[in-house]
Amino acid sequence: MGLRIADQVELPKDAATQTYGFIARKGAGKTYAAGKLVEELLEIGVPVVVIDPIGNWYGLQIGRDGRSAGYAIPVFGGSRADVPLEVGQGESLARLLVSRHLPAIVDVSNFRKNDRKRFVTEFAEVLFHEAKSVRSPRMIVFEEAQVFAPQRT
C-alpha cells in the first residue's frame, strides 16, 4: 500500500526521496494536495519540513474535526510559533532538524521580504548538506515556491 493523496492518486512509499511540483491555477488545490502528501509521510515517520511564507501550515497541529490534536509537528516562527524564530537562526535550525530527525513547519511569514529570502537560502543550503551525511528520507515542501525562486529576478 502506498501514500494515498486522493481517491484516485496513490504514490509509492519512497515518495519522500522524489521531487514533486504541484502546479495549477490559484485555488485549484495545490496546498491541499501537498498537505495530504505531508500527512501521509508523517504517518509513516518521514520527517517533513515545510517552508511556509504565508502562515497557514500550523493547521497540521489541528485534528480533522478542528478541535482535537493533529500531528506533533513544531512550528518555528510566525504568529502561531511553538518556538520563536530569528532571521539569523537558519543554520542552527537546519542542523537541529537533521541531527534529531525532526519534522517542522518553518513559518517565515513575519519576516520582511529580504530577510525571508536570506533565512531560507541559508536554512536550505545547510539542511541539504547536513542531510547528505544522514542519508535518510526527508521531504522539504516550499509553499509558494515562486517567492523563493522567482522566474524573474
Chimera marker file (.cmm) of the C-alpha trace (Angstrom):
<marker_set name="trace">
<marker id="1" x="0.000" y="0.000" z="0.000" r="1" g="1" b="0" radius="0.5"/>
<marker id="2" x="1.323" y="3.427" z="-0.913" r="1" g="1" b="0" radius="0.5"/>
<marker id="3" x="0.620" y="7.002" z="0.082" r="1" g="1" b="0" radius="0.5"/>
<marker id="4" x="-2.951" y="7.922" z="-0.818" r="1" g="1" b="0" radius="0.5"/>
<marker id="5" x="-3.193" y="11.653" z="-1.522" r="1" g="1" b="0" radius="0.5"/>
<marker id="6" x="-6.583" y="11.407" z="-3.284" r="1" g="1" b="0" radius="0.5"/>
<marker id="7" x="-9.171" y="8.740" z="-4.064" r="1" g="1" b="0" radius="0.5"/>
<marker id="8" x="-7.585" y="8.030" z="-7.430" r="1" g="1" b="0" radius="0.5"/>
<marker id="9" x="-3.977" y="9.009" z="-6.630" r="1" g="1" b="0" radius="0.5"/>
<marker id="10" x="-1.544" y="6.821" z="-4.742" r="1" g="1" b="0" radius="0.5"/>
<marker id="11" x="2.213" y="7.413" z="-4.592" r="1" g="1" b="0" radius="0.5"/>
<marker id="12" x="4.891" y="4.869" z="-3.652" r="1" g="1" b="0" radius="0.5"/>
<marker id="13" x="6.175" y="4.876" z="-0.075" r="1" g="1" b="0" radius="0.5"/>
<marker id="14" x="9.533" y="6.173" z="-1.262" r="1" g="1" b="0" radius="0.5"/>
<marker id="15" x="7.825" y="9.434" z="-2.295" r="1" g="1" b="0" radius="0.5"/>
<marker id="16" x="10.000" y="11.338" z="0.182" r="1" g="1" b="0" radius="0.5"/>
<marker id="17" x="13.035" y="10.567" z="-1.954" r="1" g="1" b="0" radius="0.5"/>
<marker id="18" x="11.444" y="12.035" z="-5.076" r="1" g="1" b="0" radius="0.5"/>
<marker id="19" x="10.822" y="15.550" z="-6.354" r="1" g="1" b="0" radius="0.5"/>
<marker id="20" x="7.282" y="16.792" z="-6.951" r="1" g="1" b="0" radius="0.5"/>
<marker id="21" x="5.767" y="20.025" z="-8.088" r="1" g="1" b="0" radius="0.5"/>
<marker id="22" x="2.111" y="20.882" z="-7.634" r="1" g="1" b="0" radius="0.5"/>
<marker id="23" x="1.369" y="23.311" z="-10.428" r="1" g="1" b="0" radius="0.5"/>
<marker id="24" x="-2.095" y="24.664" z="-11.112" r="1" g="1" b="0" radius="0.5"/>
<marker id="25" x="-4.168" y="27.809" z="-11.104" r="1" g="1" b="0" radius="0.5"/>
<marker id="26" x="-4.885" y="29.704" z="-7.900" r="1" g="1" b="0" radius="0.5"/>
<marker id="27" x="-7.488" y="27.889" z="-5.827" r="1" g="1" b="0" radius="0.5"/>
<marker id="28" x="-7.092" y="24.554" z="-7.621" r="1" g="1" b="0" radius="0.5"/>
<marker id="29" x="-5.937" y="22.629" z="-4.538" r="1" g="1" b="0" radius="0.5"/>
<marker id="30" x="-2.135" y="22.663" z="-4.706" r="1" g="1" b="0" radius="0.5"/>
<marker id="31" x="-1.721" y="23.237" z="-0.964" r="1" g="1" b="0" radius="0.5"/>
<marker id="32" x="-4.419" y="20.681" z="-0.177" r="1" g="1" b="0" radius="0.5"/>
<marker id="33" x="-2.685" y="18.011" z="-2.291" r="1" g="1" b="0" radius="0.5"/>
<marker id="34" x="0.703" y="18.834" z="-0.783" r="1" g="1" b="0" radius="0.5"/>
<marker id="35" x="-0.882" y="18.695" z="2.669" r="1" g="1" b="0" radius="0.5"/>
<marker id="36" x="-2.252" y="15.218" z="2.006" r="1" g="1" b="0" radius="0.5"/>
<marker id="37" x="1.217" y="14.061" z="0.913" r="1" g="1" b="0" radius="0.5"/>
<marker id="38" x="2.745" y="15.591" z="4.047" r="1" g="1" b="0" radius="0.5"/>
<marker id="39" x="0.171" y="13.870" z="6.282" r="1" g="1" b="0" radius="0.5"/>
<marker id="40" x="0.845" y="10.513" z="4.649" r="1" g="1" b="0" radius="0.5"/>
<marker id="41" x="4.613" y="10.932" z="5.082" r="1" g="1" b="0" radius="0.5"/>
<marker id="42" x="4.233" y="11.962" z="8.727" r="1" g="1" b="0" radius="0.5"/>
<marker id="43" x="2.105" y="8.838" z="9.291" r="1" g="1" b="0" radius="0.5"/>
<marker id="44" x="4.992" y="6.603" z="8.224" r="1" g="1" b="0" radius="0.5"/>
<marker id="45" x="7.596" y="8.564" z="10.207" r="1" g="1" b="0" radius="0.5"/>
<marker id="46" x="9.255" y="10.558" z="7.443" r="1" g="1" b="0" radius="0.5"/>
<marker id="47" x="10.375" y="13.961" z="8.719" r="1" g="1" b="0" radius="0.5"/>
<marker id="48" x="8.809" y="16.699" z="6.619" r="1" g="1" b="0" radius="0.5"/>
<marker id="49" x="9.971" y="20.307" z="6.692" r="1" g="1" b="0" radius="0.5"/>
<marker id="50" x="7.513" y="22.866" z="5.374" r="1" g="1" b="0" radius="0.5"/>
<marker id="51" x="8.817" y="26.319" z="4.478" r="1" g="1" b="0" radius="0.5"/>
<marker id="52" x="5.732" y="28.474" z="4.976" r="1" g="1" b="0" radius="0.5"/>
<marker id="53" x="5.780" y="32.128" z="3.844" r="1" g="1" b="0" radius="0.5"/>
<marker id="54" x="2.025" y="32.506" z="4.416" r="1" g="1" b="0" radius="0.5"/>
<marker id="55" x="1.499" y="31.146" z="7.937" r="1" g="1" b="0" radius="0.5"/>
<marker id="56" x="-1.151" y="28.502" z="7.198" r="1" g="1" b="0" radius="0.5"/>
<marker id="57" x="0.651" y="25.218" z="7.752" r="1" g="1" b="0" radius="0.5"/>
<marker id="58" x="0.266" y="25.322" z="11.562" r="1" g="1" b="0" radius="0.5"/>
<marker id="59" x="-3.054" y="23.624" z="10.739" r="1" g="1" b="0" radius="0.5"/>
<marker id="60" x="-1.251" y="20.281" z="10.697" r="1" g="1" b="0" radius="0.5"/>
<marker id="61" x="-1.297" y="20.523" z="14.504" r="1" g="1" b="0" radius="0.5"/>
<marker id="62" x="-5.103" y="20.549" z="14.493" r="1" g="1" b="0" radius="0.5"/>
<marker id="63" x="-7.186" y="17.402" z="14.031" r="1" g="1" b="0" radius="0.5"/>
<marker id="64" x="-9.637" y="16.949" z="11.180" r="1" g="1" b="0" radius="0.5"/>
<marker id="65" x="-12.555" y="17.857" z="13.463" r="1" g="1" b="0" radius="0.5"/>
<marker id="66" x="-10.979" y="21.276" z="14.125" r="1" g="1" b="0" radius="0.5"/>
<marker id="67" x="-10.749" y="20.718" z="17.884" r="1" g="1" b="0" radius="0.5"/>
<marker id="68" x="-8.603" y="17.704" z="18.647" r="1" g="1" b="0" radius="0.5"/>
<marker id="69" x="-4.839" y="17.441" z="18.330" r="1" g="1" b="0" radius="0.5"/>
<marker id="70" x="-3.376" y="16.781" z="14.910" r="1" g="1" b="0" radius="0.5"/>
<marker id="71" x="0.238" y="15.980" z="14.174" r="1" g="1" b="0" radius="0.5"/>
<marker id="72" x="3.006" y="16.588" z="16.701" r="1" g="1" b="0" radius="0.5"/>
<marker id="73" x="4.943" y="18.912" z="14.425" r="1" g="1" b="0" radius="0.5"/>
<marker id="74" x="6.522" y="22.029" z="15.897" r="1" g="1" b="0" radius="0.5"/>
<marker id="75" x="6.031" y="25.437" z="14.317" r="1" g="1" b="0" radius="0.5"/>
<marker id="76" x="9.172" y="27.555" z="14.253" r="1" g="1" b="0" radius="0.5"/>
<marker id="77" x="8.393" y="31.239" z="13.714" r="1" g="1" b="0" radius="0.5"/>
<marker id="78" x="5.260" y="33.052" z="12.665" r="1" g="1" b="0" radius="0.5"/>
<marker id="79" x="2.347" y="34.269" z="14.741" r="1" g="1" b="0" radius="0.5"/>
<marker id="80" x="1.475" y="30.743" z="15.962" r="1" g="1" b="0" radius="0.5"/>
<marker id="81" x="5.033" y="29.724" z="16.798" r="1" g="1" b="0" radius="0.5"/>
<marker id="82" x="5.792" y="26.991" z="19.282" r="1" g="1" b="0" radius="0.5"/>
<marker id="83" x="9.365" y="28.274" z="19.085" r="1" g="1" b="0" radius="0.5"/>
<marker id="84" x="10.133" y="31.879" z="18.069" r="1" g="1" b="0" radius="0.5"/>
<marker id="85" x="12.453" y="32.294" z="15.115" r="1" g="1" b="0" radius="0.5"/>
<marker id="86" x="15.011" y="34.994" z="14.342" r="1" g="1" b="0" radius="0.5"/>
<marker id="87" x="16.392" y="35.779" z="10.892" r="1" g="1" b="0" radius="0.5"/>
<marker id="88" x="19.922" y="34.620" z="11.796" r="1" g="1" b="0" radius="0.5"/>
<marker id="89" x="18.864" y="31.168" z="13.013" r="1" g="1" b="0" radius="0.5"/>
<marker id="90" x="18.589" y="29.361" z="9.666" r="1" g="1" b="0" radius="0.5"/>
<marker id="91" x="21.817" y="27.412" z="10.008" r="1" g="1" b="0" radius="0.5"/>
<marker id="92" x="21.242" y="26.315" z="13.604" r="1" g="1" b="0" radius="0.5"/>
<marker id="93" x="17.639" y="25.293" z="12.926" r="1" g="1" b="0" radius="0.5"/>
<marker id="94" x="18.662" y="23.206" z="9.911" r="1" g="1" b="0" radius="0.5"/>
<marker id="95" x="21.340" y="21.420" z="11.950" r="1" g="1" b="0" radius="0.5"/>
<marker id="96" x="18.857" y="20.729" z="14.749" r="1" g="1" b="0" radius="0.5"/>
<marker id="97" x="16.225" y="19.272" z="12.432" r="1" g="1" b="0" radius="0.5"/>
<marker id="98" x="18.690" y="16.974" z="10.689" r="1" g="1" b="0" radius="0.5"/>
<marker id="99" x="20.527" y="15.825" z="13.812" r="1" g="1" b="0" radius="0.5"/>
<marker id="100" x="17.282" y="14.976" z="15.630" r="1" g="1" b="0" radius="0.5"/>
<marker id="101" x="15.441" y="13.686" z="12.547" r="1" g="1" b="0" radius="0.5"/>
<marker id="102" x="12.569" y="16.112" z="13.263" r="1" g="1" b="0" radius="0.5"/>
<marker id="103" x="9.660" y="17.304" z="11.171" r="1" g="1" b="0" radius="0.5"/>
<marker id="104" x="8.905" y="21.028" z="11.322" r="1" g="1" b="0" radius="0.5"/>
<marker id="105" x="6.932" y="23.903" z="9.973" r="1" g="1" b="0" radius="0.5"/>
<marker id="106" x="9.268" y="26.837" z="9.383" r="1" g="1" b="0" radius="0.5"/>
<marker id="107" x="6.952" y="29.836" z="9.272" r="1" g="1" b="0" radius="0.5"/>
<marker id="108" x="8.735" y="32.829" z="7.757" r="1" g="1" b="0" radius="0.5"/>
<marker id="109" x="5.552" y="34.852" z="7.216" r="1" g="1" b="0" radius="0.5"/>
<marker id="110" x="6.569" y="37.503" z="9.757" r="1" g="1" b="0" radius="0.5"/>
<marker id="111" x="9.960" y="38.135" z="8.118" r="1" g="1" b="0" radius="0.5"/>
<marker id="112" x="10.472" y="41.018" z="5.753" r="1" g="1" b="0" radius="0.5"/>
<marker id="113" x="10.952" y="40.016" z="2.097" r="1" g="1" b="0" radius="0.5"/>
<marker id="114" x="14.775" y="40.209" z="2.005" r="1" g="1" b="0" radius="0.5"/>
<marker id="115" x="15.130" y="38.649" z="5.464" r="1" g="1" b="0" radius="0.5"/>
<marker id="116" x="12.866" y="35.786" z="4.395" r="1" g="1" b="0" radius="0.5"/>
<marker id="117" x="14.972" y="35.079" z="1.315" r="1" g="1" b="0" radius="0.5"/>
<marker id="118" x="18.225" y="35.275" z="3.279" r="1" g="1" b="0" radius="0.5"/>
<marker id="119" x="16.900" y="32.973" z="6.013" r="1" g="1" b="0" radius="0.5"/>
<marker id="120" x="15.529" y="30.366" z="3.602" r="1" g="1" b="0" radius="0.5"/>
<marker id="121" x="18.668" y="30.378" z="1.455" r="1" g="1" b="0" radius="0.5"/>
<marker id="122" x="20.903" y="29.745" z="4.477" r="1" g="1" b="0" radius="0.5"/>
<marker id="123" x="18.486" y="27.238" z="6.012" r="1" g="1" b="0" radius="0.5"/>
<marker id="124" x="18.020" y="25.219" z="2.810" r="1" g="1" b="0" radius="0.5"/>
<marker id="125" x="21.714" y="25.140" z="1.972" r="1" g="1" b="0" radius="0.5"/>
<marker id="126" x="22.701" y="23.875" z="5.413" r="1" g="1" b="0" radius="0.5"/>
<marker id="127" x="19.794" y="21.413" z="5.530" r="1" g="1" b="0" radius="0.5"/>
<marker id="128" x="20.816" y="19.988" z="2.149" r="1" g="1" b="0" radius="0.5"/>
<marker id="129" x="24.464" y="19.499" z="3.117" r="1" g="1" b="0" radius="0.5"/>
<marker id="130" x="23.766" y="18.216" z="6.627" r="1" g="1" b="0" radius="0.5"/>
<marker id="131" x="21.150" y="15.749" z="5.377" r="1" g="1" b="0" radius="0.5"/>
<marker id="132" x="23.665" y="14.207" z="2.954" r="1" g="1" b="0" radius="0.5"/>
<marker id="133" x="25.562" y="12.733" z="5.891" r="1" g="1" b="0" radius="0.5"/>
<marker id="134" x="22.427" y="11.221" z="7.457" r="1" g="1" b="0" radius="0.5"/>
<marker id="135" x="21.155" y="9.510" z="4.291" r="1" g="1" b="0" radius="0.5"/>
<marker id="136" x="17.539" y="9.012" z="5.352" r="1" g="1" b="0" radius="0.5"/>
<marker id="137" x="14.321" y="10.048" z="3.604" r="1" g="1" b="0" radius="0.5"/>
<marker id="138" x="13.172" y="13.615" z="4.173" r="1" g="1" b="0" radius="0.5"/>
<marker id="139" x="10.660" y="15.803" z="2.355" r="1" g="1" b="0" radius="0.5"/>
<marker id="140" x="11.019" y="19.559" z="2.024" r="1" g="1" b="0" radius="0.5"/>
<marker id="141" x="7.904" y="21.486" z="0.993" r="1" g="1" b="0" radius="0.5"/>
<marker id="142" x="8.252" y="25.023" z="-0.313" r="1" g="1" b="0" radius="0.5"/>
<marker id="143" x="4.836" y="26.643" z="-0.072" r="1" g="1" b="0" radius="0.5"/>
<marker id="144" x="4.573" y="29.392" z="-2.694" r="1" g="1" b="0" radius="0.5"/>
<marker id="145" x="7.915" y="28.331" z="-4.204" r="1" g="1" b="0" radius="0.5"/>
<marker id="146" x="7.916" y="31.312" z="-6.548" r="1" g="1" b="0" radius="0.5"/>
<marker id="147" x="8.561" y="33.510" z="-3.504" r="1" g="1" b="0" radius="0.5"/>
<marker id="148" x="11.960" y="31.842" z="-3.093" r="1" g="1" b="0" radius="0.5"/>
<marker id="149" x="12.768" y="31.000" z="-6.719" r="1" g="1" b="0" radius="0.5"/>
<marker id="150" x="11.027" y="33.556" z="-8.941" r="1" g="1" b="0" radius="0.5"/>
<marker id="151" x="11.011" y="33.220" z="-12.718" r="1" g="1" b="0" radius="0.5"/>
<marker id="152" x="12.271" y="36.775" z="-12.988" r="1" g="1" b="0" radius="0.5"/>
<marker id="153" x="14.665" y="38.399" z="-10.563" r="1" g="1" b="0" radius="0.5"/>
<link id1="1" id2="2" r="1" g="1" b="0" radius="0.2"/>
<link id1="2" id2="3" r="1" g="1" b="0" radius="0.2"/>
<link id1="3" id2="4" r="1" g="1" b="0" radius="0.2"/>
<link id1="4" id2="5" r="1" g="1" b="0" radius="0.2"/>
<link id1="5" id2="6" r="1" g="1" b="0" radius="0.2"/>
<link id1="6" id2="7" r="1" g="1" b="0" radius="0.2"/>
<link id1="7" id2="8" r="1" g="1" b="0" radius="0.2"/>
<link id1="8" id2="9" r="1" g="1" b="0" radius="0.2"/>
<link id1="9" id2="10" r="1" g="1" b="0" radius="0.2"/>
<link id1="10" id2="11" r="1" g="1" b="0" radius="0.2"/>
<link id1="11" id2="12" r="1" g="1" b="0" radius="0.2"/>
<link id1="12" id2="13" r="1" g="1" b="0" radius="0.2"/>
<link id1="13" id2="14" r="1" g="1" b="0" radius="0.2"/>
<link id1="14" id2="15" r="1" g="1" b="0" radius="0.2"/>
<link id1="15" id2="16" r="1" g="1" b="0" radius="0.2"/>
<link id1="16" id2="17" r="1" g="1" b="0" radius="0.2"/>
<link id1="17" id2="18" r="1" g="1" b="0" radius="0.2"/>
<link id1="18" id2="19" r="1" g="1" b="0" radius="0.2"/>
<link id1="19" id2="20" r="1" g="1" b="0" radius="0.2"/>
<link id1="20" id2="21" r="1" g="1" b="0" radius="0.2"/>
<link id1="21" id2="22" r="1" g="1" b="0" radius="0.2"/>
<link id1="22" id2="23" r="1" g="1" b="0" radius="0.2"/>
<link id1="23" id2="24" r="1" g="1" b="0" radius="0.2"/>
<link id1="24" id2="25" r="1" g="1" b="0" radius="0.2"/>
<link id1="25" id2="26" r="1" g="1" b="0" radius="0.2"/>
<link id1="26" id2="27" r="1" g="1" b="0" radius="0.2"/>
<link id1="27" id2="28" r="1" g="1" b="0" radius="0.2"/>
<link id1="28" id2="29" r="1" g="1" b="0" radius="0.2"/>
<link id1="29" id2="30" r="1" g="1" b="0" radius="0.2"/>
<link id1="30" id2="31" r="1" g="1" b="0" radius="0.2"/>
<link id1="31" id2="32" r="1" g="1" b="0" radius="0.2"/>
<link id1="32" id2="33" r="1" g="1" b="0" radius="0.2"/>
<link id1="33" id2="34" r="1" g="1" b="0" radius="0.2"/>
<link id1="34" id2="35" r="1" g="1" b="0" radius="0.2"/>
<link id1="35" id2="36" r="1" g="1" b="0" radius="0.2"/>
<link id1="36" id2="37" r="1" g="1" b="0" radius="0.2"/>
<link id1="37" id2="38" r="1" g="1" b="0" radius="0.2"/>
<link id1="38" id2="39" r="1" g="1" b="0" radius="0.2"/>
<link id1="39" id2="40" r="1" g="1" b="0" radius="0.2"/>
<link id1="40" id2="41" r="1" g="1" b="0" radius="0.2"/>
<link id1="41" id2="42" r="1" g="1" b="0" radius="0.2"/>
<link id1="42" id2="43" r="1" g="1" b="0" radius="0.2"/>
<link id1="43" id2="44" r="1" g="1" b="0" radius="0.2"/>
<link id1="44" id2="45" r="1" g="1" b="0" radius="0.2"/>
<link id1="45" id2="46" r="1" g="1" b="0" radius="0.2"/>
<link id1="46" id2="47" r="1" g="1" b="0" radius="0.2"/>
<link id1="47" id2="48" r="1" g="1" b="0" radius="0.2"/>
<link id1="48" id2="49" r="1" g="1" b="0" radius="0.2"/>
<link id1="49" id2="50" r="1" g="1" b="0" radius="0.2"/>
<link id1="50" id2="51" r="1" g="1" b="0" radius="0.2"/>
<link id1="51" id2="52" r="1" g="1" b="0" radius="0.2"/>
<link id1="52" id2="53" r="1" g="1" b="0" radius="0.2"/>
<link id1="53" id2="54" r="1" g="1" b="0" radius="0.2"/>
<link id1="54" id2="55" r="1" g="1" b="0" radius="0.2"/>
<link id1="55" id2="56" r="1" g="1" b="0" radius="0.2"/>
<link id1="56" id2="57" r="1" g="1" b="0" radius="0.2"/>
<link id1="57" id2="58" r="1" g="1" b="0" radius="0.2"/>
<link id1="58" id2="59" r="1" g="1" b="0" radius="0.2"/>
<link id1="59" id2="60" r="1" g="1" b="0" radius="0.2"/>
<link id1="60" id2="61" r="1" g="1" b="0" radius="0.2"/>
<link id1="61" id2="62" r="1" g="1" b="0" radius="0.2"/>
<link id1="62" id2="63" r="1" g="1" b="0" radius="0.2"/>
<link id1="63" id2="64" r="1" g="1" b="0" radius="0.2"/>
<link id1="64" id2="65" r="1" g="1" b="0" radius="0.2"/>
<link id1="65" id2="66" r="1" g="1" b="0" radius="0.2"/>
<link id1="66" id2="67" r="1" g="1" b="0" radius="0.2"/>
<link id1="67" id2="68" r="1" g="1" b="0" radius="0.2"/>
<link id1="68" id2="69" r="1" g="1" b="0" radius="0.2"/>
<link id1="69" id2="70" r="1" g="1" b="0" radius="0.2"/>
<link id1="70" id2="71" r="1" g="1" b="0" radius="0.2"/>
<link id1="71" id2="72" r="1" g="1" b="0" radius="0.2"/>
<link id1="72" id2="73" r="1" g="1" b="0" radius="0.2"/>
<link id1="73" id2="74" r="1" g="1" b="0" radius="0.2"/>
<link id1="74" id2="75" r="1" g="1" b="0" radius="0.2"/>
<link id1="75" id2="76" r="1" g="1" b="0" radius="0.2"/>
<link id1="76" id2="77" r="1" g="1" b="0" radius="0.2"/>
<link id1="77" id2="78" r="1" g="1" b="0" radius="0.2"/>
<link id1="78" id2="79" r="1" g="1" b="0" radius="0.2"/>
<link id1="79" id2="80" r="1" g="1" b="0" radius="0.2"/>
<link id1="80" id2="81" r="1" g="1" b="0" radius="0.2"/>
<link id1="81" id2="82" r="1" g="1" b="0" radius="0.2"/>
<link id1="82" id2="83" r="1" g="1" b="0" radius="0.2"/>
<link id1="83" id2="84" r="1" g="1" b="0" radius="0.2"/>
<link id1="84" id2="85" r="1" g="1" b="0" radius="0.2"/>
<link id1="85" id2="86" r="1" g="1" b="0" radius="0.2"/>
<link id1="86" id2="87" r="1" g="1" b="0" radius="0.2"/>
<link id1="87" id2="88" r="1" g="1" b="0" radius="0.2"/>
<link id1="88" id2="89" r="1" g="1" b="0" radius="0.2"/>
<link id1="89" id2="90" r="1" g="1" b="0" radius="0.2"/>
<link id1="90" id2="91" r="1" g="1" b="0" radius="0.2"/>
<link id1="91" id2="92" r="1" g="1" b="0" radius="0.2"/>
<link id1="92" id2="93" r="1" g="1" b="0" radius="0.2"/>
<link id1="93" id2="94" r="1" g="1" b="0" radius="0.2"/>
<link id1="94" id2="95" r="1" g="1" b="0" radius="0.2"/>
<link id1="95" id2="96" r="1" g="1" b="0" radius="0.2"/>
<link id1="96" id2="97" r="1" g="1" b="0" radius="0.2"/>
<link id1="97" id2="98" r="1" g="1" b="0" radius="0.2"/>
<link id1="98" id2="99" r="1" g="1" b="0" radius="0.2"/>
<link id1="99" id2="100" r="1" g="1" b="0" radius="0.2"/>
<link id1="100" id2="101" r="1" g="1" b="0" radius="0.2"/>
<link id1="101" id2="102" r="1" g="1" b="0" radius="0.2"/>
<link id1="102" id2="103" r="1" g="1" b="0" radius="0.2"/>
<link id1="103" id2="104" r="1" g="1" b="0" radius="0.2"/>
<link id1="104" id2="105" r="1" g="1" b="0" radius="0.2"/>
<link id1="105" id2="106" r="1" g="1" b="0" radius="0.2"/>
<link id1="106" id2="107" r="1" g="1" b="0" radius="0.2"/>
<link id1="107" id2="108" r="1" g="1" b="0" radius="0.2"/>
<link id1="108" id2="109" r="1" g="1" b="0" radius="0.2"/>
<link id1="109" id2="110" r="1" g="1" b="0" radius="0.2"/>
<link id1="110" id2="111" r="1" g="1" b="0" radius="0.2"/>
<link id1="111" id2="112" r="1" g="1" b="0" radius="0.2"/>
<link id1="112" id2="113" r="1" g="1" b="0" radius="0.2"/>
<link id1="113" id2="114" r="1" g="1" b="0" radius="0.2"/>
<link id1="114" id2="115" r="1" g="1" b="0" radius="0.2"/>
<link id1="115" id2="116" r="1" g="1" b="0" radius="0.2"/>
<link id1="116" id2="117" r="1" g="1" b="0" radius="0.2"/>
<link id1="117" id2="118" r="1" g="1" b="0" radius="0.2"/>
<link id1="118" id2="119" r="1" g="1" b="0" radius="0.2"/>
<link id1="119" id2="120" r="1" g="1" b="0" radius="0.2"/>
<link id1="120" id2="121" r="1" g="1" b="0" radius="0.2"/>
<link id1="121" id2="122" r="1" g="1" b="0" radius="0.2"/>
<link id1="122" id2="123" r="1" g="1" b="0" radius="0.2"/>
<link id1="123" id2="124" r="1" g="1" b="0" radius="0.2"/>
<link id1="124" id2="125" r="1" g="1" b="0" radius="0.2"/>
<link id1="125" id2="126" r="1" g="1" b="0" radius="0.2"/>
<link id1="126" id2="127" r="1" g="1" b="0" radius="0.2"/>
<link id1="127" id2="128" r="1" g="1" b="0" radius="0.2"/>
<link id1="128" id2="129" r="1" g="1" b="0" radius="0.2"/>
<link id1="129" id2="130" r="1" g="1" b="0" radius="0.2"/>
<link id1="130" id2="131" r="1" g="1" b="0" radius="0.2"/>
<link id1="131" id2="132" r="1" g="1" b="0" radius="0.2"/>
<link id1="132" id2="133" r="1" g="1" b="0" radius="0.2"/>
<link id1="133" id2="134" r="1" g="1" b="0" radius="0.2"/>
<link id1="134" id2="135" r="1" g="1" b="0" radius="0.2"/>
<link id1="135" id2="136" r="1" g="1" b="0" radius="0.2"/>
<link id1="136" id2="137" r="1" g="1" b="0" radius="0.2"/>
<link id1="137" id2="138" r="1" g="1" b="0" radius="0.2"/>
<link id1="138" id2="139" r="1" g="1" b="0" radius="0.2"/>
<link id1="139" id2="140" r="1" g="1" b="0" radius="0.2"/>
<link id1="140" id2="141" r="1" g="1" b="0" radius="0.2"/>
<link id1="141" id2="142" r="1" g="1" b="0" radius="0.2"/>
<link id1="142" id2="143" r="1" g="1" b="0" radius="0.2"/>
<link id1="143" id2="144" r="1" g="1" b="0" radius="0.2"/>
<link id1="144" id2="145" r="1" g="1" b="0" radius="0.2"/>
<link id1="145" id2="146" r="1" g="1" b="0" radius="0.2"/>
<link id1="146" id2="147" r="1" g="1" b="0" radius="0.2"/>
<link id1="147" id2="148" r="1" g="1" b="0" radius="0.2"/>
<link id1="148" id2="149" r="1" g="1" b="0" radius="0.2"/>
<link id1="149" id2="150" r="1" g="1" b="0" radius="0.2"/>
<link id1="150" id2="151" r="1" g="1" b="0" radius="0.2"/>
<link id1="151" id2="152" r="1" g="1" b="0" radius="0.2"/>
<link id1="152" id2="153" r="1" g="1" b="0" radius="0.2"/>
</marker_set>
